[in-house]
Amino acid sequence: MIGIFDEHGVRFRYPTDWEVEVEVDGPRTTVAVNAPDGVAFALVSLDEECPEPAEVAGNALDAMQEEYPDLDAVPVLETIDGHRAIGHDVEFLTLDSTNACCIRCFRTPRRTVFLLGQWSDLEGDDPASRFQLIRDSMEETDS
């Protein structure tokens, strides 16, 4: 089953069995979408101060490298909702399992949108495709 998040100027689809939490902190809104078992999750951050996407994506990668110094990261460019998104595909090991993280960031005239999805190879039900559902359906609903 697929749900639709449609608040704070964005709309995206997500698995209905995942829990959605929204936190608003001044110009920044963060939507956390968590798998029922808590292993896979996605974050969507909307920042109306419009920081540079490359800097936001780079800061996220730096934070992950501090936690997981041996991670592998590949730079990625793609289009999300008609906007040029910059980011990284990341793999790292924890507790004998392979984990993946997808970092993407783009800017619209109104906000910078940061997307992060993380999952483990221990997950069933293809968590990578669940994050891709969020990423591929992301759209700004206001201008």
Secondary structure, DSSP 8 states (H G I E B T S, - for coil): -EEEEEETTEEEEEETTSEEEEEEETTEEEEEEE-TTSS-EEEEEEETT---HHHHHHHHHHHHHHH-TT-EEEEEEEEETTEEEEEEEEEEEETTEEEEEEEEEEE-SS-EEEEEEEEETT-SS-HHHHHHHHHHH-EE---
